[in-house]
Amino acid sequence: MDNFIAHILVVDDDNGIRSLVKKYLNENNFLVSTAENAEEAEKKIDIINFDLIILDIMMPGKSGLDFIEENKKKLDAPIILLTAKGEPDERIEGLQIGADDYLPKPFEPKELILRINNILNKTKKIDQKRIIEFNDLKIDLNKLIIKKGNNEYKINNTEKVILEKMINNPGKIFARDDIGMLINLDKERSVDVIITRLRKKIEIDPKNPKFLQTIRGEGYVLWIE
């Protein structure tokens, strides 16, 4: 588990809180995705395997507690509740229905980092589907590297999210719109640029891809031998 890099989802309707938490997590070498409500978070947990979720309780529409209750069966990531002071009943209820910890607002960023690390030290494990090897290629999503022969390439958060989804669904065709939703991009051209960049790291001949292929009129697919 050396060099394990956790991918964390921050769910909060307050843009200031989301930005602050993301800033501190990035500074501590975590990968971070955000959602402004429970509905957006549900879409993201359907397509990304997060290592931990930081969740606000009081949000417009569906609350954080409702989010936990309604998604119990597919939530396997630990959850830290961010909650305003004076809500002991909600904190207790959150812990009862499946949250792993809670932190009152306002909070100290250092304390949040400590709580995250304490939970991850107890729960983190390497998912074999995030480390794959075929031909002369090794993709390690835990360390965010691709090894091709004697060359080693770094991959960023966006590339990691795309590869993780494709690796766990080998042979499935992903439309550009689907990939755009994964990485919060609504321009097809931007998706094409990212795929081209990935091919340079994966393929022997990026102009004639063998693994990360284009299916005309449909999208992209990753073939793993």
C-alpha positions as CSV (number, residue, x, y, z in Angstrom):
1,M,0.0,0.0,0.0
2,D,3.0,2.3,-0.4
3,N,2.2,5.5,-2.3
4,F,-1.5,4.8,-2.1
5,I,-3.3,7.9,-3.3
6,A,-6.9,8.2,-2.1
7,H,-9.7,9.6,-4.3
8,I,-12.1,11.6,-2.1
9,L,-15.6,12.9,-2.9
10,V,-16.6,16.1,-1.2
11,V,-20.4,16.7,-1.1
12,D,-21.5,20.1,0.2
13,D,-24.0,22.7,-1.2
14,D,-21.7,25.6,0.1
15,N,-19.2,26.4,-2.7
16,G,-16.9,28.0,-0.2
17,I,-16.7,24.9,1.9
18,R,-16.2,22.7,-1.2
19,S,-13.4,24.9,-2.4
20,L,-11.7,25.1,1.0
21,V,-11.8,21.3,1.6
22,K,-10.6,20.6,-1.9
23,K,-7.7,23.0,-1.5
24,Y,-6.5,21.4,1.7
25,L,-7.0,17.8,0.4
26,N,-5.0,18.7,-2.8
27,E,-2.3,20.1,-0.7
28,N,-2.1,16.8,1.2
29,N,-1.8,14.8,-2.0
30,F,-5.4,13.5,-2.2
31,L,-7.3,13.3,-5.5
32,V,-10.6,15.2,-5.1
33,S,-14.0,15.3,-6.9
34,T,-16.8,17.5,-5.7
35,A,-20.6,17.5,-5.8
36,E,-23.0,20.3,-4.7
37,N,-25.9,18.1,-3.7
38,A,-26.8,14.5,-3.0
39,E,-28.2,14.0,-6.5
40,E,-25.0,14.9,-8.2
41,A,-23.1,12.7,-5.7
42,E,-25.2,9.7,-6.6
43,K,-24.3,10.1,-10.2
44,K,-20.6,10.2,-9.4
45,I,-20.6,7.2,-7.1
46,D,-22.2,5.2,-9.9
47,I,-19.2,5.7,-12.1
48,I,-16.3,6.3,-9.8
49,N,-14.9,4.1,-7.0
50,F,-14.1,6.6,-4.3
51,D,-11.9,5.8,-1.3
52,L,-13.7,8.1,1.1
53,I,-16.7,10.5,1.1
54,I,-16.9,13.8,3.0
55,L,-20.6,14.6,3.3
56,D,-22.6,17.6,4.5
57,I,-25.8,16.8,6.3
58,M,-28.0,19.8,5.7
59,M,-28.4,20.3,1.9
60,P,-31.3,21.6,-0.2
61,G,-33.3,18.7,-1.5
62,K,-32.0,15.4,-0.3
63,S,-30.0,15.5,3.0
64,G,-26.7,13.8,3.6
65,L,-28.5,11.3,5.9
66,D,-31.0,10.5,3.1
67,F,-28.1,10.0,0.7
68,I,-26.5,7.4,3.0
69,E,-29.8,5.6,3.7
70,E,-30.8,5.4,0.0
71,N,-27.4,4.3,-1.2
72,K,-26.4,1.8,1.5
73,K,-26.1,-1.1,-0.9
74,K,-23.6,0.5,-3.2
75,L,-21.6,2.6,-0.7
76,D,-18.4,0.8,0.2
77,A,-16.4,3.9,0.9
78,P,-16.1,5.3,4.5
79,I,-18.0,8.5,5.1
80,I,-17.1,11.5,7.2
81,L,-20.1,13.8,8.0
82,L,-19.5,17.6,8.0
83,T,-22.2,19.1,10.2
84,A,-23.1,22.3,11.9
85,K,-22.8,22.5,15.7
86,G,-26.0,21.8,17.7
87,E,-27.1,18.8,15.7
88,P,-26.2,15.9,18.0
89,D,-29.3,13.9,17.1
90,E,-28.4,14.1,13.4
91,R,-24.8,13.1,14.1
92,I,-25.9,10.1,16.1
93,E,-28.4,9.1,13.4
94,G,-25.7,9.4,10.7
95,L,-23.3,7.2,12.7
96,Q,-26.1,4.7,13.2
97,I,-27.0,4.4,9.6
98,G,-23.5,4.0,8.3
99,A,-21.2,7.1,8.6
100,D,-17.8,6.4,10.0
101,D,-17.0,9.8,11.7
102,Y,-18.3,13.3,11.9
103,L,-16.7,16.8,12.2
104,P,-18.6,19.9,13.3
105,K,-18.5,23.1,11.3
106,P,-16.5,25.3,11.5
107,F,-13.6,22.8,11.5
108,E,-9.9,22.9,11.6
109,P,-8.4,21.6,8.3
110,K,-5.6,19.8,10.1
111,E,-8.2,17.9,12.1
112,L,-10.0,16.9,9.0
113,I,-6.8,15.6,7.5
114,L,-6.0,13.6,10.6
115,R,-9.5,12.0,10.6
116,I,-9.2,11.1,7.0
117,N,-5.8,9.5,7.5
118,N,-7.0,7.6,10.5
119,I,-9.9,6.1,8.6
120,L,-7.9,5.3,5.5
121,N,-5.2,3.6,7.5
122,K,-7.8,1.3,8.8
123,T,-9.7,0.7,5.6
124,K,-7.5,1.2,2.6
125,K,-6.6,-1.7,0.4
126,I,-5.3,-2.1,-3.1
127,D,-8.0,-3.0,-5.6
128,Q,-6.4,-5.4,-8.0
129,K,-8.5,-3.9,-10.8
130,R,-6.6,-0.7,-10.3
131,I,-3.3,-2.4,-11.1
132,I,-3.2,-4.2,-14.5
133,E,-0.4,-5.5,-16.6
134,F,-0.6,-6.7,-20.2
135,N,2.0,-7.0,-23.0
136,D,4.8,-4.6,-21.9
137,L,2.4,-2.3,-20.1
138,K,1.6,-1.7,-16.5
139,I,-1.2,0.7,-15.4
140,D,-1.1,1.5,-11.7
141,L,-3.9,3.7,-10.7
142,N,-2.9,3.6,-7.0
143,K,0.5,5.3,-7.8
144,L,-0.9,7.2,-10.8
145,I,1.7,5.9,-13.2
146,I,1.9,4.0,-16.5
147,K,5.0,1.9,-17.2
148,K,5.6,1.2,-20.9
149,G,8.8,-0.8,-21.4
150,N,11.5,1.2,-19.8
151,N,9.5,4.4,-19.8
152,E,7.3,5.7,-17.0
153,Y,4.5,8.3,-17.3
154,K,2.6,10.2,-14.7
155,I,-1.2,10.3,-15.0
156,N,-3.4,13.1,-13.6
157,N,-6.7,12.9,-11.8
158,T,-8.7,13.2,-15.1
159,E,-6.8,10.4,-16.8
160,K,-7.1,8.3,-13.7
161,V,-10.8,8.6,-13.6
162,I,-11.2,7.6,-17.2
163,L,-8.8,4.7,-17.0
164,E,-10.4,3.4,-13.8
165,K,-13.8,3.2,-15.4
166,M,-12.5,1.6,-18.6
167,I,-10.3,-0.9,-16.8
168,N,-13.3,-2.1,-14.7
169,N,-15.4,-2.3,-17.9
170,P,-13.0,-3.9,-20.5
171,G,-14.6,-4.0,-24.0
172,K,-17.3,-1.6,-23.1
173,I,-17.8,1.4,-25.5
174,F,-17.9,4.8,-23.8
175,A,-19.6,7.6,-25.7
176,R,-17.9,11.0,-25.6
177,D,-20.8,12.3,-23.5
178,D,-20.3,9.5,-21.0
179,I,-16.6,10.3,-20.6
180,G,-17.4,14.0,-20.4
181,M,-19.8,13.4,-17.5
182,L,-17.1,11.4,-15.7
183,I,-14.7,14.3,-15.7
184,N,-17.1,17.2,-15.8
185,L,-16.4,18.2,-19.4
186,D,-19.1,19.1,-21.8
187,K,-16.9,19.6,-24.9
188,E,-16.3,16.6,-27.1
189,R,-13.1,18.1,-28.4
190,S,-11.7,18.3,-24.9
191,V,-12.4,14.6,-24.4
192,D,-10.7,13.8,-27.7
193,V,-7.6,15.7,-26.5
194,I,-7.4,13.7,-23.3
195,I,-7.8,10.4,-25.1
196,T,-5.0,11.4,-27.5
197,R,-2.8,12.2,-24.5
198,L,-3.5,8.8,-22.9
199,R,-2.7,7.0,-26.1
200,K,0.8,8.6,-26.1
201,K,1.3,6.9,-22.7
202,I,-0.3,3.6,-23.5
203,E,0.3,2.8,-27.2
204,I,3.4,1.8,-29.0
205,D,2.0,3.6,-32.1
206,P,-0.5,6.2,-30.8
207,K,-1.7,6.9,-34.4
208,N,-2.6,3.3,-34.8
209,P,-3.9,2.4,-31.4
210,K,-4.2,-1.3,-30.4
211,F,-5.6,-0.9,-26.9
212,L,-7.5,2.4,-26.6
213,Q,-9.5,2.4,-29.8
214,T,-12.0,4.6,-31.4
215,I,-15.3,3.0,-32.4
216,R,-16.6,5.3,-35.2
217,G,-19.8,7.0,-34.4
218,E,-20.0,5.4,-30.9
219,G,-17.0,6.4,-28.7
220,Y,-13.9,4.8,-27.2
221,V,-13.1,1.4,-25.8
222,L,-10.2,-0.1,-23.9
223,W,-9.2,-3.6,-25.0
224,I,-7.1,-5.5,-22.4
225,E,-5.4,-8.6,-23.6
